[in-house]
Amino acid sequence: MALTDSLPMTTGFNSRSVIPEGYQFPVGQETARILTNYVSDQYFETFAIPILSGRGFMQSDRSDSSLVAVVNQELAKRFFNGDAIGKRLRLDRNGPWIEIVGMTVTGNHITAFEPPLNFLYLPVSQHPQQRMALVAESFGDPTDLAGSLRETVRSLDPNVPIVEVRTMENLFEQRAAKVGNMIIGIV
């Protein structure tokens, strides 16, 4: 089970201004806008996203510990010549340094047809968010989990609204239908 600020193949991802340590921007540019997702420590395992080097997030990555991040290969290649582990970045000019502790594959985030995008993962334990999605891997019929997931959330905080419970397959099908309609509308 994992928490995420944005689900894959949706348009809900944040975009943050990032300053990679040591990177020389072109004249007049001080930051890069990078797609960002705030996730819990089990996110990469839940979505089967391989960590190619370094590590994913751990329970010990808390608000009172050193700030950490995981980046994708594309970001590592663009700003750190492919070797991002141990390098640092800031989210704004005067913000604290964040150490890159892991690197993932460059996957698709918004659509299946997007070009390789720079992507940054930050642990929600160090960057709390107002709205999160709970994601659980299931074996068998995923709709069988709906009731127990609702109860789990209610047991943690009965005031948290549960907006929608659906499968990732359903989410992807709805997203593909929307993209398909947009393509048909353009043609």
Secondary structure, DSSP 8 states (H G I E B T S, - for coil): -EEESS-TTSS--EEEEEEETT----TT---EEEEEEEE-TTHHHHTT--EEEE----TT--TTS--EEEEEHHHHHHHHTT--TT-EEESSTTS--EEEEEEE----SS-TT-----EEEEETTTS--S--EEE---SS-GGGGHHHHHHHHHHH-TTS-------HHHHHHHHHHHHHHHHHHH-
